[in-house]
Amino acid sequence: MLGVWDDNQEVSASVAIQIPPKDPSVEPYVSGGMFDQRVWNQVARIPHGRLATYGQIADLIGAFGCARQVGWALRRLKLPSTVPWHRVVNAQGRISMSLSREGSDWIQRDLLLAEGIPVDAEGRLPLRQFLWHPDAHAGD
């Protein structure tokens, strides 16, 4: 069942992966790759053991309302990466699980667990407890 962490889950090779088309309304934000670089630079500031949301990162770089585009920018990172992409989750405090992530959702889960952030069987995290507040941390 998609959406539930199950160590015995297998994904059929016949599942078609569909990538949504670009949203032309955000094209000014993403032209030239500068958007990706701004996202990666901001995400690199998230301390070990802390979480941020896609929308929070969008707001911090001045791209209000572009949470989805933050997710796509993180998806374009080459793995392994020194950018701690795994510390960014959705606004509901969950790992965004999808077959189109090609297993990176499982990698994200393992990396968060290794940092001491609990993840339940449905990919939920205690966001309020681990949320990064950049203004509250000197040097962040």
N, C-alpha and C positions, 0 to 999 in steps of 0.2 A: 504494500500500500504506500503510495507516494505521500509524503508529509509526516511519516512516522519513522523514527530511527529504529531500524531493525538490522542487527548484525547479520542476519541470514538473508537479507533482501538481495535479490538479483535483478539486474536491469536487462531487459530483452534487447538484443542488438537490432531488432527490427523497429524499435521505437524511433519515429522521425523527430528530429529536433528542429524546431522552428524559431528563427531569430526575428524579433519584431522589426519592422522598418524604422528608419530614423525618423525622429520627430522634427520636422522642419522649423518648429517654433523655437527650438533651442540652438539652432545652427550657429547663431552669432557667438554663443558661449563655447562651442567646441571646435571652431575653425582653427586650423593650424596646429593642433595638438597642445596648445597652451592650457586648455581646460584640464586635460589629463595631468599635465605637469603640476598645475596648481592643486589638484586633488591629491596627487601622490605626496607633494611637499607637506600638505596639511595632515594627511594620514600618518606621515612619518613622525609627527609630533606626539601622537597618542602614546602615553606611557605604558609600559609592561603592566598587565593586570587591570587595564582600564578598557572601556568600550565607548564607541561613538556611534551615532546613527548616520545613515546616508544623508538625511536631511540636515543634520547638524553640520556635517562637513560642507554641504552645499552652502549653508548660511555663512559659515566661517570664511569661505572664499568669495562671498558676495554673489553667489549664483542662486538666489532664493527661488525655491520651487523646483530645483533641478536634482532632487534626490535620486531619481532613476538614472540620470546621466552620471552621477557619482558612481553608482553601481557598475555602469558600463565602463567607466574609466578604470575602475579597479579590476574589472574583468580583463582589460587589455594588458595588465601587467604580465610579464613573463615570469613563470614560476621555475625555480624558487626565486623569491624576491626579498630584498632587505626592507621593503616597505611593508609594515605590519597590517596588510589588508584584512587579515582575519579579525581584527579588532573592530571592524565596522559591521553593524547589524541593522536590521530594519527597526522602524519606530515602535513596533510592538514588542521589541526585545527578543526577537527570534532570529535564528539563522535563516536566511532566505533559501529554502531548499527547492531545487529544480533539477530535472534530468539534464537540462541544457548546461548546467554547471560542470558536467563531466567529472563529478567526484570532488570538486573543490569544496563543496559543502561539508563533506566528510573530513577533508583536510582541515577546514576551518574549525570544525568541532574539536578535533584532536589538538590543534594548536591552542585553542581557548582552554581546554581542560588542562593542558600542560602549564598554562599560566595561572592555574588555580581558579579559573572562572567556571562554575558549575553549569552544565548544559543538561537539561532533562531529555527524556526519550522523544519529545516532540520538537527538539531544537530550541526550546525557550531558555532564556538566561535572565538572571536577576539584574535587569538593566539599571534600575534605580540605584542599586547598591554599587555597581561598578561603572556608572556613567562618568565619563571624563568631563571635567569642568575646567577648560583651559585657563580662564581668568583666575581660578583659585589655586593654581599650581605655578609657583615662581619658576621661570625658565621654560615653561611649556608654550 
